Amino acid sequence: MLSEKMTGALNDQINKEMYSAYLYMDMSAHCTYAGLNGFANWFMVQYQEEMTHAMKIYDYINDQGEKIVLNAIEKPPGNFGTPLEMFEATLKHEQFITKSIHDIVDLANGEKDYATQIFLQWFVTEQIEEEANDNELIAKLKLVGNDGNGLFMIDKELESRTFTAPAKKNDQ
Ligand code: FEO
């Protein structure tokens, strides 16, 4: 059982994770169009990860016997600029998601909702990794600057990123 407020916050978080997936899918398309297949792959893997985040919350609300309410997903901006600008936008978006997760943790703490506190710990840890990945790529992209060879090397490196699906529902 979840409070009405918590159910609403978690349903909103499903929407934010779905928007994240949609945003990264669009960024992937943008990179493919620009001939940056490694970057396109990185964002497509990110899209897949975001879908699993949304589904984790979906399963949790269902497991708690509460109602899923799906709302419209916002249109992504569509104009993404250079790879560096894309990763800066990605980091900014992930910081927004981190804040959103932390706000729900605050709510769970305030409500003494121990189950949701434990459930959200996975997301708190995941957000550290998400921001670290973005920061690492931003640093690399700043290092190569306008050097085409450097960008080519990073693109090649990002081709190797693969998606690993969670083994089962709510898998940690
Ligand atoms: Fe699911 Fe990238 O936050």
Backbone and ligand atoms as CSV (ligand in chain L), in Angstrom:
chain,resi,resn,atom,element,x,y,z
A,1,MET,N,N,0.836,-1.207,0.000
A,1,MET,CA,C,0.000,0.000,0.000
A,1,MET,C,C,0.875,1.263,0.000
A,2,LEU,N,N,0.469,2.221,-0.802
A,2,LEU,CA,C,1.182,3.501,-0.862
A,2,LEU,C,C,0.187,4.609,-0.584
A,3,SER,N,N,0.674,5.747,-0.085
A,3,SER,CA,C,-0.228,6.889,0.081
A,3,SER,C,C,-0.601,7.427,-1.301
A,4,GLU,N,N,-1.658,8.202,-1.337
A,4,GLU,CA,C,-2.089,8.797,-2.612
A,4,GLU,C,C,-0.989,9.712,-3.168
A,5,LYS,N,N,-0.364,10.446,-2.247
A,5,LYS,CA,C,0.693,11.369,-2.658
A,5,LYS,C,C,1.895,10.603,-3.221
A,6,MET,N,N,2.255,9.512,-2.551
A,6,MET,CA,C,3.387,8.710,-3.033
A,6,MET,C,C,3.065,8.058,-4.373
A,7,THR,N,N,1.843,7.545,-4.511
A,7,THR,CA,C,1.461,6.933,-5.789
A,7,THR,C,C,1.565,7.980,-6.909
A,8,GLY,N,N,1.128,9.206,-6.617
A,8,GLY,CA,C,1.206,10.282,-7.619
A,8,GLY,C,C,2.654,10.601,-7.961
A,9,ALA,N,N,3.509,10.675,-6.940
A,9,ALA,CA,C,4.927,11.013,-7.178
A,9,ALA,C,C,5.603,9.923,-8.006
A,10,LEU,N,N,5.282,8.664,-7.716
A,10,LEU,CA,C,5.905,7.566,-8.464
A,10,LEU,C,C,5.373,7.501,-9.891
A,11,ASN,N,N,4.086,7.778,-10.053
A,11,ASN,CA,C,3.546,7.836,-11.425
A,11,ASN,C,C,4.208,8.969,-12.215
A,12,ASP,N,N,4.427,10.096,-11.565
A,12,ASP,CA,C,5.136,11.206,-12.233
A,12,ASP,C,C,6.555,10.789,-12.607
A,13,GLN,N,N,7.168,9.993,-11.735
A,13,GLN,CA,C,8.546,9.560,-12.025
A,13,GLN,C,C,8.571,8.604,-13.221
A,14,ILE,N,N,7.543,7.782,-13.378
A,14,ILE,CA,C,7.458,6.938,-14.585
A,14,ILE,C,C,7.499,7.846,-15.812
A,15,ASN,N,N,6.733,8.926,-15.757
A,15,ASN,CA,C,6.677,9.844,-16.901
A,15,ASN,C,C,8.061,10.463,-17.162
A,16,LYS,N,N,8.760,10.822,-16.097
A,16,LYS,CA,C,10.092,11.438,-16.266
A,16,LYS,C,C,11.086,10.434,-16.850
A,17,GLU,N,N,10.982,9.179,-16.422
A,17,GLU,CA,C,11.885,8.159,-16.973
A,17,GLU,C,C,11.543,7.885,-18.441
A,18,MET,N,N,10.256,7.881,-18.755
A,18,MET,CA,C,9.843,7.684,-20.153
A,18,MET,C,C,10.297,8.862,-21.010
A,19,TYR,N,N,10.206,10.060,-20.449
A,19,TYR,CA,C,10.699,11.225,-21.197
A,19,TYR,C,C,12.212,11.107,-21.418
A,20,SER,N,N,12.919,10.640,-20.381
A,20,SER,CA,C,14.377,10.455,-20.516
A,20,SER,C,C,14.660,9.503,-21.675
A,21,ALA,N,N,13.923,8.389,-21.718
A,21,ALA,CA,C,14.102,7.422,-22.809
A,21,ALA,C,C,13.848,8.094,-24.165
A,22,TYR,N,N,12.793,8.860,-24.228
A,22,TYR,CA,C,12.398,9.536,-25.478
A,22,TYR,C,C,13.466,10.546,-25.905
A,23,LEU,N,N,13.996,11.275,-24.903
A,23,LEU,CA,C,15.047,12.263,-25.153
A,23,LEU,C,C,16.299,11.589,-25.720
A,24,TYR,N,N,16.702,10.481,-25.094
A,24,TYR,CA,C,17.934,9.820,-25.537
A,24,TYR,C,C,17.736,9.107,-26.870
A,25,MET,N,N,16.523,8.645,-27.114
A,25,MET,CA,C,16.225,8.056,-28.418
A,25,MET,C,C,16.370,9.122,-29.512
A,26,ASP,N,N,15.907,10.313,-29.213
A,26,ASP,CA,C,16.000,11.414,-30.165
A,26,ASP,C,C,17.461,11.824,-30.365
A,27,MET,N,N,18.223,11.857,-29.278
A,27,MET,CA,C,19.646,12.187,-29.383
A,27,MET,C,C,20.362,11.126,-30.219
A,28,SER,N,N,19.968,9.868,-30.034
A,28,SER,CA,C,20.566,8.784,-30.818
A,28,SER,C,C,20.296,8.998,-32.312
A,29,ALA,N,N,19.086,9.350,-32.625
A,29,ALA,CA,C,18.724,9.600,-34.032
A,29,ALA,C,C,19.540,10.768,-34.586
A,30,HIS,N,N,19.701,11.801,-33.783
A,30,HIS,CA,C,20.478,12.978,-34.178
A,30,HIS,C,C,21.921,12.569,-34.498
A,31,CYS,N,N,22.493,11.697,-33.661
A,31,CYS,CA,C,23.887,11.249,-33.864
A,31,CYS,C,C,24.000,10.370,-35.111
A,32,THR,N,N,23.024,9.496,-35.305
A,32,THR,CA,C,23.045,8.649,-36.505
A,32,THR,C,C,23.024,9.522,-37.750
A,33,TYR,N,N,22.197,10.520,-37.729
A,33,TYR,CA,C,22.058,11.432,-38.876
A,33,TYR,C,C,23.375,12.162,-39.151
A,34,ALA,N,N,24.121,12.439,-38.048
A,34,ALA,CA,C,25.392,13.158,-38.182
A,34,ALA,C,C,26.563,12.207,-38.480
A,35,GLY,N,N,26.284,10.910,-38.605
A,35,GLY,CA,C,27.342,9.934,-38.900
A,35,GLY,C,C,28.155,9.532,-37.684
A,36,LEU,N,N,27.643,9.818,-36.488
A,36,LEU,CA,C,28.354,9.473,-35.252
A,36,LEU,C,C,27.725,8.208,-34.663
A,37,ASN,N,N,28.083,7.067,-35.246
A,37,ASN,CA,C,27.389,5.824,-34.887
A,37,ASN,C,C,27.689,5.348,-33.471
A,38,GLY,N,N,28.896,5.640,-32.979
A,38,GLY,CA,C,29.235,5.264,-31.604
A,38,GLY,C,C,28.404,6.068,-30.610
A,39,PHE,N,N,28.297,7.351,-30.829
A,39,PHE,CA,C,27.468,8.204,-29.957
A,39,PHE,C,C,26.001,7.747,-30.049
A,40,ALA,N,N,25.580,7.415,-31.275
A,40,ALA,CA,C,24.199,6.951,-31.469
A,40,ALA,C,C,23.952,5.685,-30.653
A,41,ASN,N,N,24.952,4.799,-30.651
A,41,ASN,CA,C,24.829,3.556,-29.883
A,41,ASN,C,C,24.736,3.859,-28.385
A,42,TRP,N,N,25.583,4.769,-27.922
A,42,TRP,CA,C,25.592,5.109,-26.489
A,42,TRP,C,C,24.216,5.621,-26.057
A,43,PHE,N,N,23.644,6.498,-26.861
A,43,PHE,CA,C,22.334,7.054,-26.490
A,43,PHE,C,C,21.218,6.014,-26.630
A,44,MET,N,N,21.371,5.083,-27.572
A,44,MET,CA,C,20.333,4.047,-27.698
A,44,MET,C,C,20.376,3.090,-26.505
A,45,VAL,N,N,21.574,2.785,-26.015
A,45,VAL,CA,C,21.686,1.967,-24.801
A,45,VAL,C,C,21.067,2.733,-23.626
A,46,GLN,N,N,21.309,4.042,-23.590
A,46,GLN,CA,C,20.747,4.875,-22.532
A,46,GLN,C,C,19.214,4.849,-22.587
A,47,TYR,N,N,18.695,4.911,-23.804
A,47,TYR,CA,C,17.242,4.797,-23.999
A,47,TYR,C,C,16.718,3.497,-23.365
A,48,GLN,N,N,17.421,2.393,-23.658
A,48,GLN,CA,C,16.980,1.095,-23.130
A,48,GLN,C,C,17.039,1.079,-21.592
A,49,GLU,N,N,18.085,1.675,-21.047
A,49,GLU,CA,C,18.198,1.721,-19.579
A,49,GLU,C,C,17.043,2.514,-18.969
A,50,GLU,N,N,16.721,3.631,-19.613
A,50,GLU,CA,C,15.623,4.468,-19.078
A,50,GLU,C,C,14.295,3.727,-19.095
A,51,MET,N,N,14.096,2.910,-20.130
A,51,MET,CA,C,12.857,2.128,-20.180
A,51,MET,C,C,12.791,1.144,-19.006
A,52,THR,N,N,13.945,0.577,-18.644
A,52,THR,CA,C,13.924,-0.345,-17.493
A,52,THR,C,C,13.667,0.426,-16.197
A,53,HIS,N,N,14.158,1.670,-16.126
A,53,HIS,CA,C,13.881,2.474,-14.919
A,53,HIS,C,C,12.370,2.705,-14.789
A,54,ALA,N,N,11.759,3.089,-15.911
A,54,ALA,CA,C,10.297,3.328,-15.899
A,54,ALA,C,C,9.564,2.056,-15.475
A,55,MET,N,N,10.007,0.910,-16.008
A,55,MET,CA,C,9.310,-0.347,-15.718
A,55,MET,C,C,9.512,-0.815,-14.285
A,56,LYS,N,N,10.662,-0.506,-13.712
A,56,LYS,CA,C,10.889,-0.840,-12.297
A,56,LYS,C,C,9.832,-0.150,-11.425
A,57,ILE,N,N,9.585,1.126,-11.740
A,57,ILE,CA,C,8.609,1.886,-10.938
A,57,ILE,C,C,7.191,1.374,-11.225
A,58,TYR,N,N,6.944,1.082,-12.485
A,58,TYR,CA,C,5.646,0.527,-12.905
A,58,TYR,C,C,5.349,-0.759,-12.112
A,59,ASP,N,N,6.334,-1.647,-12.077
A,59,ASP,CA,C,6.156,-2.918,-11.354
A,59,ASP,C,C,5.951,-2.671,-9.856
A,60,TYR,N,N,6.675,-1.710,-9.326
A,60,TYR,CA,C,6.580,-1.436,-7.888
A,60,TYR,C,C,5.182,-0.930,-7.520
A,61,ILE,N,N,4.661,-0.010,-8.321
A,61,ILE,CA,C,3.305,0.510,-8.045
A,61,ILE,C,C,2.294,-0.638,-8.128
A,62,ASN,N,N,2.438,-1.478,-9.157
A,62,ASN,CA,C,1.546,-2.639,-9.281
A,62,ASN,C,C,1.688,-3.582,-8.087
A,63,ASP,N,N,2.926,-3.860,-7.712
A,63,ASP,CA,C,3.153,-4.781,-6.580
A,63,ASP,C,C,2.533,-4.249,-5.291
A,64,GLN,N,N,2.459,-2.925,-5.184
A,64,GLN,CA,C,1.872,-2.313,-3.986
A,64,GLN,C,C,0.348,-2.199,-4.101
A,65,GLY,N,N,-0.200,-2.686,-5.217
A,65,GLY,CA,C,-1.661,-2.695,-5.388
A,65,GLY,C,C,-2.252,-1.328,-5.674
A,66,GLU,N,N,-1.412,-0.417,-6.187
A,66,GLU,CA,C,-1.916,0.935,-6.494
A,66,GLU,C,C,-2.107,1.092,-7.999
A,67,LYS,N,N,-2.712,2.218,-8.371
A,67,LYS,CA,C,-3.120,2.403,-9.766
A,67,LYS,C,C,-2.044,3.131,-10.580
A,68,ILE,N,N,-1.717,2.571,-11.738
A,68,ILE,CA,C,-0.815,3.240,-12.683
A,68,ILE,C,C,-1.618,4.300,-13.437
A,69,VAL,N,N,-1.065,5.493,-13.518
A,69,VAL,CA,C,-1.696,6.547,-14.329
A,69,VAL,C,C,-0.633,7.080,-15.286
A,70,LEU,N,N,-0.844,6.827,-16.577
A,70,LEU,CA,C,0.141,7.265,-17.576
A,70,LEU,C,C,-0.298,8.588,-18.201
A,71,ASN,N,N,0.630,9.521,-18.249
A,71,ASN,CA,C,0.327,10.829,-18.838
A,71,ASN,C,C,1.129,11.026,-20.122
A,72,ALA,N,N,0.816,12.102,-20.848
A,72,ALA,CA,C,1.494,12.394,-22.118
A,72,ALA,C,C,2.985,12.616,-21.888
A,73,ILE,N,N,3.771,12.143,-22.835
A,73,ILE,CA,C,5.232,12.349,-22.751
A,73,ILE,C,C,5.576,13.587,-23.572
A,74,GLU,N,N,6.311,14.479,-22.933
A,74,GLU,CA,C,6.700,15.750,-23.568
A,74,GLU,C,C,7.570,15.505,-24.804
A,75,LYS,N,N,7.475,16.419,-25.762
A,75,LYS,CA,C,8.316,16.327,-26.969
A,75,LYS,C,C,9.747,16.758,-26.618
A,76,PRO,N,N,10.765,15.977,-27.031
A,76,PRO,CA,C,12.149,16.417,-26.776
A,76,PRO,C,C,12.478,17.667,-27.603
A,77,PRO,N,N,13.528,18.430,-27.207
A,77,PRO,CA,C,13.810,19.693,-27.907
A,77,PRO,C,C,14.166,19.528,-29.386
A,78,GLY,N,N,14.805,18.415,-29.751
A,78,GLY,CA,C,15.043,18.135,-31.171
A,78,GLY,C,C,16.263,18.804,-31.778
A,79,ASN,N,N,16.824,19.788,-31.114
A,79,ASN,CA,C,18.001,20.473,-31.643
A,79,ASN,C,C,19.116,20.333,-30.615
A,80,PHE,N,N,20.112,19.504,-30.924
A,80,PHE,CA,C,21.030,19.102,-29.865
A,80,PHE,C,C,22.455,19.641,-29.972
A,81,GLY,N,N,22.834,20.202,-31.087
A,81,GLY,CA,C,24.169,20.797,-31.206
A,81,GLY,C,C,25.293,19.778,-31.282
A,82,THR,N,N,26.454,20.145,-30.737
A,82,THR,CA,C,27.648,19.294,-30.814
A,82,THR,C,C,27.559,18.161,-29.789
A,83,PRO,N,N,28.430,17.123,-29.928
A,83,PRO,CA,C,28.445,16.063,-28.916
A,83,PRO,C,C,28.669,16.619,-27.507
A,84,LEU,N,N,29.556,17.597,-27.369
A,84,LEU,CA,C,29.788,18.177,-26.041
A,84,LEU,C,C,28.507,18.830,-25.506
A,85,GLU,N,N,27.846,19.589,-26.357
A,85,GLU,CA,C,26.585,20.234,-25.924
A,85,GLU,C,C,25.534,19.180,-25.563
A,86,MET,N,N,25.535,18.065,-26.305
A,86,MET,CA,C,24.563,17.005,-26.008
A,86,MET,C,C,24.819,16.394,-24.630
A,87,PHE,N,N,26.096,16.171,-24.320
A,87,PHE,CA,C,26.395,15.570,-23.013
A,87,PHE,C,C,26.202,16.569,-21.874
A,88,GLU,N,N,26.417,17.839,-22.159
A,88,GLU,CA,C,26.126,18.844,-21.129
A,88,GLU,C,C,24.619,18.883,-20.859
A,89,ALA,N,N,23.833,18.774,-21.931
A,89,ALA,CA,C,22.366,18.744,-21.770
A,89,ALA,C,C,21.935,17.464,-21.051
A,90,THR,N,N,22.630,16.363,-21.356
A,90,THR,CA,C,22.328,15.076,-20.711
A,90,THR,C,C,22.608,15.159,-19.209
A,91,LEU,N,N,23.764,15.732,-18.855
A,91,LEU,CA,C,24.105,15.873,-17.433
A,91,LEU,C,C,23.061,16.736,-16.715
A,92,LYS,N,N,22.687,17.829,-17.349
A,92,LYS,CA,C,21.695,18.726,-16.737
A,92,LYS,C,C,20.370,17.973,-16.522
A,93,HIS,N,N,19.997,17.185,-17.514
A,93,HIS,CA,C,18.756,16.417,-17.384
A,93,HIS,C,C,18.871,15.393,-16.253
A,94,GLU,N,N,20.011,14.716,-16.178
A,94,GLU,CA,C,20.191,13.709,-15.118
A,94,GLU,C,C,20.214,14.354,-13.731
A,95,GLN,N,N,20.746,15.564,-13.640
A,95,GLN,CA,C,20.720,16.271,-12.338
A,95,GLN,C,C,19.276,16.570,-11.937
A,96,PHE,N,N,18.459,16.896,-12.928
A,96,PHE,CA,C,17.024,17.106,-12.684
A,96,PHE,C,C,16.372,15.802,-12.196
A,97,ILE,N,N,16.741,14.684,-12.823
A,97,ILE,CA,C,16.183,13.381,-12.413
A,97,ILE,C,C,16.657,13.019,-10.997
A,98,THR,N,N,17.928,13.278,-10.709
A,98,THR,CA,C,18.463,13.000,-9.371
A,98,THR,C,C,17.667,13.769,-8.321
A,99,LYS,N,N,17.413,15.043,-8.601
A,99,LYS,CA,C,16.657,15.872,-7.646
A,99,LYS,C,C,15.249,15.300,-7.453
A,100,SER,N,N,14.666,14.869,-8.566
A,100,SER,CA,C,13.320,14.308,-8.504
A,100,SER,C,C,13.287,13.038,-7.640
A,101,ILE,N,N,14.288,12.176,-7.816
A,101,ILE,CA,C,14.378,10.954,-6.993
A,101,ILE,C,C,14.566,11.336,-5.518
A,102,HIS,N,N,15.448,12.289,-5.282
A,102,HIS,CA,C,15.694,12.696,-3.886
A,102,HIS,C,C,14.431,13.280,-3.242
A,103,ASP,N,N,13.651,14.007,-4.019
A,103,ASP,CA,C,12.392,14.557,-3.491
A,103,ASP,C,C,11.438,13.424,-3.070
A,104,ILE,N,N,11.441,12.338,-3.861
A,104,ILE,CA,C,10.555,11.216,-3.500
A,104,ILE,C,C,11.101,10.492,-2.257
A,105,VAL,N,N,12.427,10.435,-2.156
A,105,VAL,CA,C,13.030,9.850,-0.941
A,105,VAL,C,C,12.613,10.680,0.279
A,106,ASP,N,N,12.659,12.009,0.139
A,106,ASP,CA,C,12.228,12.885,1.242
A,106,ASP,C,C,10.778,12.601,1.618
A,107,LEU,N,N,9.946,12.424,0.606
A,107,LEU,CA,C,8.532,12.127,0.842
A,107,LEU,C,C,8.390,10.792,1.584
A,108,ALA,N,N,9.139,9.781,1.107
A,108,ALA,CA,C,9.083,8.453,1.746
A,108,ALA,C,C,9.552,8.533,3.197
A,109,ASN,N,N,10.582,9.324,3.436
A,109,ASN,CA,C,11.073,9.483,4.815
A,109,ASN,C,C,10.014,10.161,5.682
A,110,GLY,N,N,9.406,11.213,5.137
A,110,GLY,CA,C,8.385,11.955,5.871
A,110,GLY,C,C,7.176,11.099,6.196
A,111,GLU,N,N,6.855,10.183,5.288
A,111,GLU,CA,C,5.684,9.317,5.487
A,111,GLU,C,C,6.022,8.048,6.260
A,112,LYS,N,N,7.300,7.876,6.615
A,112,LYS,CA,C,7.763,6.610,7.216
A,112,LYS,C,C,7.359,5.421,6.324
A,113,ASP,N,N,7.519,5.628,5.036
A,113,ASP,CA,C,7.210,4.587,4.050
A,113,ASP,C,C,8.496,3.798,3.813
A,114,TYR,N,N,8.729,2.799,4.666
A,114,TYR,CA,C,10.006,2.086,4.659
A,114,TYR,C,C,10.221,1.300,3.369
A,115,ALA,N,N,9.149,0.736,2.832
A,115,ALA,CA,C,9.277,-0.062,1.606
A,115,ALA,C,C,9.765,0.812,0.447
A,116,THR,N,N,9.182,1.996,0.330
A,116,THR,CA,C,9.582,2.873,-0.782
A,116,THR,C,C,10.984,3.423,-0.546
A,117,GLN,N,N,11.337,3.647,0.699
A,117,GLN,CA,C,12.716,4.085,0.986
A,117,GLN,C,C,13.710,3.059,0.442
A,118,ILE,N,N,13.449,1.791,0.725
A,118,ILE,CA,C,14.361,0.729,0.259
A,118,ILE,C,C,14.319,0.638,-1.270
A,119,PHE,N,N,13.125,0.684,-1.821
A,119,PHE,CA,C,12.975,0.601,-3.280
A,119,PHE,C,C,13.783,1.701,-3.979
A,120,LEU,N,N,13.753,2.901,-3.424
A,120,LEU,CA,C,14.401,4.044,-4.094
A,120,LEU,C,C,15.916,4.049,-3.964
A,121,GLN,N,N,16.431,3.236,-3.057
A,121,GLN,CA,C,17.896,3.224,-2.904
A,121,GLN,C,C,18.600,2.834,-4.204
A,122,TRP,N,N,18.008,1.914,-4.948
A,122,TRP,CA,C,18.599,1.509,-6.227
A,122,TRP,C,C,18.714,2.730,-7.150
A,123,PHE,N,N,17.688,3.566,-7.151
A,123,PHE,CA,C,17.678,4.746,-8.039
A,123,PHE,C,C,18.695,5.797,-7.579
A,124,VAL,N,N,18.835,5.947,-6.273
A,124,VAL,CA,C,19.808,6.921,-5.752
A,124,VAL,C,C,21.216,6.533,-6.225
A,125,THR,N,N,21.530,5.241,-6.115
A,125,THR,CA,C,22.849,4.746,-6.546
A,125,THR,C,C,23.002,4.866,-8.057
A,126,GLU,N,N,21.957,4.514,-8.772
A,126,GLU,CA,C,21.991,4.572,-10.240
A,126,GLU,C,C,22.266,5.998,-10.721
A,127,GLN,N,N,21.683,6.973,-10.047
A,127,GLN,CA,C,21.874,8.370,-10.469
A,127,GLN,C,C,23.326,8.822,-10.302
A,128,ILE,N,N,24.001,8.281,-9.296
A,128,ILE,CA,C,25.432,8.626,-9.127
A,128,ILE,C,C,26.188,8.153,-10.366
A,129,GLU,N,N,25.883,6.927,-10.803
A,129,GLU,CA,C,26.553,6.367,-11.978
A,129,GLU,C,C,26.196,7.149,-13.241
A,130,GLU,N,N,24.938,7.501,-13.375
A,130,GLU,CA,C,24.506,8.226,-14.571
A,130,GLU,C,C,25.260,9.552,-14.698
A,131,GLU,N,N,25.331,10.282,-13.591
A,131,GLU,CA,C,26.019,11.580,-13.641
A,131,GLU,C,C,27.518,11.391,-13.853
A,132,ALA,N,N,28.089,10.348,-13.249
A,132,ALA,CA,C,29.534,10.089,-13.413
A,132,ALA,C,C,29.852,9.793,-14.880
A,133,ASN,N,N,29.012,8.985,-15.522
A,133,ASN,CA,C,29.224,8.674,-16.951
A,133,ASN,C,C,29.212,9.944,-17.787
A,134,ASP,N,N,28.259,10.816,-17.508
A,134,ASP,CA,C,28.157,12.063,-18.276
A,134,ASP,C,C,29.370,12.960,-18.022
A,135,ASN,N,N,29.762,13.065,-16.757
A,135,ASN,CA,C,30.917,13.906,-16.422
A,135,ASN,C,C,32.184,13.408,-17.110
A,136,GLU,N,N,32.337,12.087,-17.159
A,136,GLU,CA,C,33.527,11.503,-17.794
A,136,GLU,C,C,33.552,11.853,-19.285
A,137,LEU,N,N,32.411,11.726,-19.932
A,137,LEU,CA,C,32.367,12.016,-21.370
A,137,LEU,C,C,32.533,13.508,-21.655
A,138,ILE,N,N,31.995,14.333,-20.780
A,138,ILE,CA,C,32.169,15.785,-20.946
A,138,ILE,C,C,33.663,16.132,-20.853
A,139,ALA,N,N,34.347,15.535,-19.895
A,139,ALA,CA,C,35.790,15.795,-19.724
A,139,ALA,C,C,36.556,15.362,-20.966
A,140,LYS,N,N,36.238,14.188,-21.488
A,140,LYS,CA,C,36.928,13.692,-22.693
A,140,LYS,C,C,36.659,14.597,-23.891
A,141,LEU,N,N,35.413,15.009,-24.034
A,141,LEU,CA,C,35.051,15.851,-25.185
A,141,LEU,C,C,35.704,17.230,-25.086
A,142,LYS,N,N,35.871,17.717,-23.868
A,142,LYS,CA,C,36.557,19.011,-23.690
A,142,LYS,C,C,38.031,18.861,-24.042
A,143,LEU,N,N,38.563,17.708,-23.704
A,143,LEU,CA,C,39.971,17.434,-23.979
A,143,LEU,C,C,40.256,17.438,-25.486
A,144,VAL,N,N,39.397,16.801,-26.262
A,144,VAL,CA,C,39.655,16.727,-27.710
A,144,VAL,C,C,39.236,18.008,-28.429
A,145,GLY,N,N,38.340,18.775,-27.843
A,145,GLY,CA,C,37.923,20.044,-28.455
A,145,GLY,C,C,37.431,19.850,-29.880
A,146,ASN,N,N,38.009,20.605,-30.811
A,146,ASN,CA,C,37.563,20.523,-32.210
A,146,ASN,C,C,38.374,19.531,-33.034
A,147,ASP,N,N,39.186,18.714,-32.357
A,147,ASP,CA,C,40.022,17.755,-33.085
A,147,ASP,C,C,39.165,16.598,-33.622
A,148,GLY,N,N,39.063,16.515,-34.938
A,148,GLY,CA,C,38.240,15.490,-35.581
A,148,GLY,C,C,38.700,14.092,-35.253
A,149,ASN,N,N,40.037,13.879,-35.191
A,149,ASN,CA,C,40.562,12.537,-34.885
A,149,ASN,C,C,40.161,12.109,-33.476
A,150,GLY,N,N,40.231,13.063,-32.549
A,150,GLY,CA,C,39.863,12.768,-31.161
A,150,GLY,C,C,38.394,12.383,-31.068
A,151,LEU,N,N,37.569,13.101,-31.766
A,151,LEU,CA,C,36.124,12.820,-31.777
A,151,LEU,C,C,35.858,11.441,-32.380
A,152,PHE,N,N,36.606,11.136,-33.439
A,152,PHE,CA,C,36.478,9.839,-34.104
A,152,PHE,C,C,36.829,8.711,-33.122
A,153,MET,N,N,37.898,8.930,-32.342
A,153,MET,CA,C,38.323,7.908,-31.368
A,153,MET,C,C,37.251,7.698,-30.294
A,154,ILE,N,N,36.674,8.795,-29.806
A,154,ILE,CA,C,35.620,8.663,-28.780
A,154,ILE,C,C,34.409,7.946,-29.380
A,155,ASP,N,N,34.086,8.311,-30.620
A,155,ASP,CA,C,32.949,7.666,-31.288
A,155,ASP,C,C,33.176,6.160,-31.383
A,156,LYS,N,N,34.388,5.771,-31.728
A,156,LYS,CA,C,34.735,4.333,-31.829
A,156,LYS,C,C,34.569,3.655,-30.468
A,157,GLU,N,N,35.044,4.342,-29.424
A,157,GLU,CA,C,34.974,3.784,-28.065
A,157,GLU,C,C,33.512,3.554,-27.646
A,158,LEU,N,N,32.657,4.487,-28.020
A,158,LEU,CA,C,31.253,4.401,-27.578
A,158,LEU,C,C,30.453,3.334,-28.330
A,159,GLU,N,N,31.049,2.838,-29.417
A,159,GLU,CA,C,30.390,1.758,-30.174
A,159,GLU,C,C,30.296,0.484,-29.347
A,160,SER,N,N,31.178,0.349,-28.355
A,160,SER,CA,C,31.241,-0.924,-27.619
A,160,SER,C,C,30.249,-0.991,-26.454
A,161,ARG,N,N,29.568,0.100,-26.143
A,161,ARG,CA,C,28.627,0.054,-25.026
A,161,ARG,C,C,27.462,-0.883,-25.345
A,162,THR,N,N,27.148,-1.765,-24.399
A,162,THR,CA,C,26.025,-2.686,-24.630
A,162,THR,C,C,25.010,-2.569,-23.498
A,163,PHE,N,N,23.808,-2.939,-23.822
A,163,PHE,CA,C,22.718,-2.915,-22.843
A,163,PHE,C,C,22.596,-4.290,-22.192
A,164,THR,N,N,22.529,-4.302,-20.874
A,164,THR,CA,C,22.284,-5.551,-20.164
A,164,THR,C,C,20.926,-5.446,-19.492
A,165,ALA,N,N,20.013,-6.285,-19.933
A,165,ALA,CA,C,18.664,-6.248,-19.369
A,165,ALA,C,C,18.681,-6.805,-17.950
A,166,PRO,N,N,17.892,-6.227,-17.048
A,166,PRO,CA,C,17.788,-6.801,-15.692
A,166,PRO,C,C,17.277,-8.242,-15.789
A,167,ALA,N,N,17.781,-9.118,-14.914
A,167,ALA,CA,C,17.439,-10.533,-14.994
A,167,ALA,C,C,15.964,-10.805,-14.706
A,168,LYS,N,N,15.397,-10.021,-13.794
A,168,LYS,CA,C,13.994,-10.250,-13.457
A,168,LYS,C,C,13.393,-8.962,-12.926
A,169,LYS,N,N,12.088,-9.005,-12.706
A,169,LYS,CA,C,11.365,-7.831,-12.212
A,169,LYS,C,C,11.980,-7.313,-10.912
A,170,ASN,N,N,12.183,-5.989,-10.877
A,170,ASN,CA,C,12.744,-5.323,-9.698
A,170,ASN,C,C,14.130,-5.850,-9.321
A,171,ASP,N,N,14.834,-6.409,-10.330
A,171,ASP,CA,C,16.178,-6.904,-10.072
A,171,ASP,C,C,17.068,-5.753,-9.647
A,172,GLN,N,N,17.905,-6.004,-8.671
A,172,GLN,CA,C,18.807,-4.956,-8.179
A,172,GLN,C,C,20.097,-4.996,-8.983
L,1,FEO,FE1,FE,16.526,6.997,-15.225
L,1,FEO,FE2,FE,18.802,8.544,-16.396
L,1,FEO,O1,O,17.534,8.431,-15.061
